[in-house]
């Protein structure tokens, strides 16, 4: 009897995950119909790339967040993307990828499993998993969420890249500090609940990600 209940629970979990994954894929395909916020990425006052935040309309209690960026800096060019799917306010899956000069540098995938446990897979090459771990706590917000809403009372967010929680500290009105697992600190600024600027660190250089209000739609 217990095995039957466990099997039904696993099937329900699989069904929810599959549906969320399908919605995420559909949203990606049709993301041109979503509102897009465009940010300029600069180092030392020079624009080195751009970042796009896709505001995809929620559907059937499924919410999808997608952030993409491209940059060219010194002798490197890179692409970064992060996509997360939520159901009922809880993270169901996320994929974070980072390419440098056309080669995959790192990929992190997080999927919810039966019993509300998350499995996190880390890769450095295509289809080659180098590390796996499990998380036994619920995840409601990610680092990407900070582009979609002001943290307010949030105390921590999940890093889709590092596969760990990051602390969030309010510094002043509409300004927050996020401490990443590698010890670096990013500063987020908001106006009317909308993220307008992020100050980060890139290989020892100060990186600024500033909302381009002329290109947001």
C-alpha positions in Angstrom: 0.0 0.0 0.0 2.8 2.4 0.9 4.7 1.5 -2.3 1.5 2.4 -4.2 1.2 5.8 -2.5 4.9 6.5 -3.1 4.5 5.5 -6.8 1.5 7.8 -7.2 3.4 10.6 -5.5 6.4 10.1 -7.8 4.1 10.1 -10.9 2.5 13.4 -9.8 5.9 14.9 -9.2 7.1 13.7 -12.6 3.9 15.1 -14.2 4.4 18.5 -12.7 8.1 18.6 -13.7 7.3 17.6 -17.3 4.6 20.2 -17.6 6.8 22.9 -16.2 9.6 21.9 -18.5 7.2 22.0 -21.5 5.9 25.5 -20.5 9.5 26.7 -20.1 10.4 25.4 -23.6 7.3 26.9 -25.1 8.0 30.2 -23.4 11.6 30.2 -24.8 10.3 29.6 -28.3 7.8 32.4 -28.0 9.8 34.8 -25.9 9.7 37.3 -28.7 6.1 38.0 -27.6 7.2 38.7 -24.0 8.2 42.0 -22.6 12.0 42.4 -22.7 14.1 44.6 -20.5 17.5 45.4 -22.0 20.6 46.3 -19.9 23.9 47.7 -21.0 27.0 46.0 -19.6 30.0 48.2 -19.1 33.5 48.0 -17.6 35.5 51.2 -16.8 32.9 53.2 -18.6 33.1 51.2 -21.9 30.1 49.1 -23.1 31.2 45.5 -23.4 27.9 43.7 -23.9 24.2 43.5 -23.1 21.8 41.6 -20.9 18.2 40.8 -21.6 15.5 39.9 -19.1 12.4 38.2 -20.6 9.2 38.9 -18.8 7.2 35.9 -19.8 3.5 35.8 -19.0 2.7 33.2 -16.3 0.5 30.4 -17.4 -1.5 27.8 -15.3 0.4 28.7 -12.1 3.7 28.2 -14.0 6.1 31.1 -13.9 9.2 31.2 -16.2 12.3 33.5 -15.8 14.9 33.8 -18.5 18.0 36.0 -18.5 20.5 36.1 -21.3 23.7 38.1 -21.8 26.6 38.5 -24.2 29.9 40.3 -23.8 33.3 40.9 -25.4 36.1 41.9 -23.0 39.8 41.9 -23.6 40.5 38.7 -25.6 37.3 36.9 -24.5 33.8 36.8 -25.7 31.1 35.0 -23.8 27.4 34.1 -23.5 25.4 33.4 -20.4 21.9 32.2 -20.0 19.7 31.2 -17.1 16.2 29.8 -17.2 14.1 28.9 -14.2 10.6 27.4 -14.0 8.4 27.8 -10.9 5.1 26.1 -10.0 3.0 27.4 -7.1 5.8 29.8 -6.2 8.4 27.0 -5.8 11.3 26.3 -8.1 10.8 23.2 -10.3 13.8 23.4 -12.6 16.6 25.7 -13.6 19.5 25.6 -16.1 22.4 28.0 -16.1 25.0 27.9 -18.9 28.2 29.9 -19.5 30.2 29.9 -22.8 33.6 31.5 -23.3 35.0 31.9 -26.9 32.4 29.4 -28.1 33.2 26.7 -25.6 31.1 25.6 -22.7 32.8 26.7 -19.5 30.2 25.6 -17.0 26.6 24.4 -16.8 24.4 23.9 -13.7 21.1 22.1 -13.8 18.7 22.0 -10.8 15.6 19.7 -10.8 13.1 19.0 -8.1 12.6 15.3 -7.3 10.1 13.4 -5.2 9.9 14.5 -1.6 10.7 18.1 -2.5 14.4 17.3 -2.8 16.5 19.1 -5.4 19.2 17.4 -7.5 21.9 19.7 -8.8 24.2 18.7 -11.6 27.4 20.5 -12.5 29.1 20.2 -15.9 32.2 21.6 -17.5 31.7 20.0 -20.9 28.7 19.0 -22.9 26.9 16.0 -21.4 29.8 15.5 -18.9 28.7 15.8 -15.3 31.5 16.6 -12.9 29.6 16.9 -9.7 26.2 16.1 -8.2 24.6 17.1 -5.0 21.2 17.3 -3.3 19.4 20.0 -1.5 16.7 19.4 1.1 15.1 22.8 1.4 12.4 24.6 -0.6 13.5 27.3 -3.1 11.2 30.2 -3.9 13.5 32.8 -5.4 16.7 32.8 -7.4 19.4 35.3 -8.3 17.5 35.9 -11.6 14.4 36.8 -9.6 16.2 40.0 -8.5 15.8 41.3 -12.1 12.1 40.7 -11.9 11.2 42.3 -8.5 12.7 44.2 -5.7 13.8 41.8 -2.9 11.9 43.6 -0.1 11.8 41.1 2.8 13.8 38.4 1.0 16.7 37.2 3.1 18.2 34.8 0.6 18.0 33.7 -3.0 19.2 30.6 -4.8 22.2 30.9 -7.2 21.3 28.9 -10.4 25.0 29.0 -11.3 26.6 27.9 -7.9 23.8 25.7 -6.8 23.7 27.4 -3.3 21.7 30.0 -1.4 23.0 33.6 -1.3 22.3 36.1 1.5 20.4 39.3 0.7 20.9 42.4 2.8 19.1 45.7 2.5 21.6 48.5 2.6 19.2 51.5 2.1 16.0 52.3 0.4 15.8 50.5 -2.9 19.5 49.2 -2.6 20.5 45.7 -1.7 23.7 43.6 -1.3 23.9 40.0 -2.4 26.8 37.9 -1.2 27.7 35.0 -3.6 29.1 31.7 -2.6 32.5 32.7 -3.9 32.5 35.7 -1.5 31.9 38.4 -4.1 29.2 41.0 -3.4 26.8 42.4 -6.0 24.8 45.5 -5.4 21.3 45.9 -6.8 19.5 49.2 -7.2 15.7 49.7 -7.9 13.3 52.4 -8.8 9.5 51.9 -8.4 10.2 48.2 -7.8 12.2 47.8 -11.1 15.8 46.8 -11.2 17.8 49.7 -12.7 21.4 48.8 -12.0 23.6 46.0 -10.8 27.2 46.5 -9.7 29.4 43.4 -9.8 32.9 42.1 -10.2 34.5 40.6 -13.3 38.0 39.3 -13.0 39.0 42.2 -10.7 37.2 44.8 -12.8 34.0 46.6 -11.7 31.1 45.6 -13.9 28.0 47.8 -14.2 24.7 46.5 -15.6 22.4 49.4 -16.3 18.8 49.4 -17.5 18.5 50.9 -21.0 15.1 52.4 -20.7 15.1 53.4 -24.4 15.3 49.8 -25.4 13.0 48.2 -22.9 9.6 47.2 -24.3 
